[in-house]
Amino acid sequence: MKRLITELFLTLALFGVTFAYADDMAENIQPPLQIVNQTGLKVVVQINHVDVIPKNGISKQIFGVKNLVDQYAALGMKPGKDYELIMVFRADGAQFLLNDDAYDQKVQEPHPKGNPNKKLLMAMKMAGVKMYECSVAMKLKGYTPQDLLPFARPVVSGIGALVDFEKSGYLLITP
């Protein structure tokens, strides 16, 4: 079989058929693909890691969600009309919904000026993003509802909320 395939390629080559790689067909030089589906999007994002950008303490997961919100805005998409975006903070990611005082007191590696994610989260809240905090994580880490940013709403279970949102038609992502 291998010999037959080799003979086929040699025969095609005799007739001028080439199989050379063409630079103009390279995918990596094509313009970036754009979001095609721009209406009816329902997304729930799990924030569950403490992986942060070293220089500023911003959560890499939160930063990824902010980039998505910015991309939707650049396309003219409207929150509540074209998309719904929900963030569920659970496990180690629960710390990112803490207010400045609680962040400084309860996070193992606090940032010198409180919660460095607060401004990003507030901007996303203003853009229509809803944020929920896992009560199980709160209990395990010693957080109270008073420790949370004012726009954060506790849920009984972060995992339970994710399942419920996904069952309700939301696409679950974990950046």
C-alpha positions as CSV (number, residue, x, y, z in Angstrom):
1,M,0.0,0.0,0.0
2,K,2.8,2.3,0.9
3,R,4.5,1.6,-2.5
4,L,1.2,2.4,-4.3
5,I,0.9,5.8,-2.6
6,T,4.5,6.7,-3.4
7,E,3.9,5.8,-7.0
8,L,0.8,7.9,-7.1
9,F,2.7,11.0,-5.8
10,L,5.5,10.4,-8.3
11,T,3.1,10.1,-11.2
12,L,1.3,13.3,-10.2
13,A,4.6,15.0,-9.9
14,L,5.5,14.0,-13.5
15,F,2.4,15.8,-14.7
16,G,3.4,19.0,-12.9
17,V,1.2,18.6,-9.8
18,T,3.1,19.8,-6.8
19,F,2.5,19.5,-3.1
20,A,4.7,22.4,-1.9
21,Y,3.6,24.5,1.0
22,A,2.4,27.9,-0.2
23,D,3.2,30.8,2.1
24,D,0.1,32.7,1.0
25,M,-2.0,29.9,2.5
26,A,-0.4,30.0,5.9
27,E,-3.0,30.4,8.6
28,N,-0.7,32.3,10.9
29,I,-0.5,35.3,8.6
30,Q,-4.3,35.5,8.0
31,P,-6.3,38.3,9.8
32,P,-7.5,37.2,13.3
33,L,-10.9,35.5,13.2
34,Q,-13.7,37.6,14.7
35,I,-16.6,36.5,16.9
36,V,-19.4,35.4,14.6
37,N,-22.2,34.8,17.1
38,Q,-23.0,38.2,18.4
39,T,-26.5,37.8,19.8
40,G,-28.2,35.4,22.3
41,L,-25.0,34.5,24.1
42,K,-25.2,33.3,27.7
43,V,-21.9,32.6,29.4
44,V,-21.1,31.6,33.0
45,V,-17.4,31.9,33.9
46,Q,-15.8,29.9,36.8
47,I,-13.2,31.9,38.7
48,N,-11.4,29.3,40.8
49,H,-7.6,29.9,40.8
50,V,-5.3,32.4,42.4
51,D,-3.0,32.7,39.4
52,V,-2.3,36.4,39.2
53,I,-0.2,38.7,36.9
54,P,3.0,39.2,39.0
55,K,3.5,42.9,38.7
56,N,0.0,44.0,39.6
57,G,-1.8,41.1,41.4
58,I,-4.7,41.0,38.9
59,S,-6.3,37.6,38.5
60,K,-5.5,36.1,35.1
61,Q,-9.0,34.6,34.9
62,I,-10.6,38.0,35.7
63,F,-8.4,39.7,33.2
64,G,-9.5,37.2,30.5
65,V,-13.2,37.9,31.3
66,K,-12.5,41.6,31.1
67,N,-10.9,41.1,27.6
68,L,-14.1,39.3,26.5
69,V,-16.3,42.1,27.8
70,D,-14.1,44.7,26.0
71,Q,-14.3,42.7,22.8
72,Y,-18.1,42.5,23.0
73,A,-18.2,46.2,23.5
74,A,-15.9,46.9,20.6
75,L,-18.3,44.9,18.4
76,G,-21.2,47.0,19.6
77,M,-22.8,44.1,21.5
78,K,-25.1,45.2,24.4
79,P,-25.2,43.4,27.7
80,G,-28.6,42.0,28.5
81,K,-29.6,42.3,24.9
82,D,-26.9,40.5,22.9
83,Y,-25.2,38.6,25.8
84,E,-25.5,37.7,29.4
85,L,-22.3,37.2,31.4
86,I,-22.1,35.7,34.9
87,M,-19.0,35.0,37.0
88,V,-19.0,32.5,39.8
89,F,-16.1,32.8,42.3
90,R,-15.3,29.6,44.1
91,A,-12.5,27.7,45.7
92,D,-9.3,29.8,45.7
93,G,-10.8,32.3,43.3
94,A,-13.3,33.4,46.1
95,Q,-10.7,35.9,47.4
96,F,-11.1,38.2,44.4
97,L,-14.6,39.3,45.5
98,L,-13.3,40.6,48.9
99,N,-13.4,44.3,49.8
100,D,-10.1,46.0,50.4
101,D,-10.0,45.5,54.2
102,A,-10.9,41.9,54.1
103,Y,-8.4,41.3,51.2
104,D,-5.6,42.8,53.2
105,Q,-6.5,40.8,56.3
106,K,-7.5,37.4,54.9
107,V,-5.4,36.8,51.7
108,Q,-2.1,35.0,52.2
109,E,-0.3,37.4,49.8
110,P,-2.2,40.6,50.0
111,H,-1.6,43.5,47.6
112,P,-0.3,46.7,49.2
113,K,-3.4,48.7,48.3
114,G,-6.3,46.3,48.9
115,N,-8.0,44.1,46.3
116,P,-6.2,44.9,43.0
117,N,-9.1,43.3,41.1
118,K,-11.7,45.7,42.4
119,K,-11.5,48.3,39.6
120,L,-11.8,45.7,36.9
121,L,-14.7,44.0,38.7
122,M,-16.5,47.3,39.2
123,A,-16.1,48.1,35.5
124,M,-17.5,44.7,34.5
125,K,-20.4,45.2,37.0
126,M,-21.2,48.5,35.3
127,A,-21.1,46.6,31.9
128,G,-23.8,44.3,33.2
129,V,-21.8,41.3,34.4
130,K,-23.3,39.5,37.5
131,M,-21.0,38.1,40.2
132,Y,-21.6,35.3,42.7
133,E,-19.5,34.1,45.6
134,C,-19.5,30.5,46.8
135,S,-20.7,30.2,50.4
136,V,-18.8,27.0,50.9
137,A,-15.6,28.7,50.0
138,M,-16.5,31.6,52.2
139,K,-17.0,29.3,55.2
140,L,-13.8,27.4,54.5
141,K,-11.8,30.6,54.2
142,G,-13.4,32.5,57.0
143,Y,-15.1,35.1,54.8
144,T,-18.4,36.8,55.8
145,P,-20.9,38.6,53.5
146,Q,-19.6,41.9,55.0
147,D,-16.2,41.0,53.6
148,L,-17.5,41.0,50.0
149,L,-17.6,43.8,47.5
150,P,-21.1,45.3,47.6
151,F,-22.2,43.9,44.2
152,A,-21.2,40.3,45.0
153,R,-24.0,38.0,45.9
154,P,-23.4,34.7,47.8
155,V,-24.8,31.4,46.4
156,V,-25.2,28.3,48.5
157,S,-22.6,26.4,46.4
158,G,-20.4,27.6,43.6
159,I,-20.4,24.2,41.9
160,G,-24.2,23.9,42.3
161,A,-24.6,27.4,40.8
162,L,-22.4,26.4,37.8
163,V,-24.5,23.3,37.2
164,D,-27.7,25.3,37.5
165,F,-26.5,28.0,35.1
166,E,-25.3,25.4,32.6
167,K,-28.6,23.5,32.8
168,S,-30.3,26.9,32.1
169,G,-28.5,27.3,28.8
170,Y,-25.3,29.1,29.8
171,L,-22.1,28.0,28.3
172,L,-19.6,27.2,31.1
173,I,-16.0,28.3,30.7
174,T,-13.0,28.4,32.9
175,P,-10.3,30.7,31.5
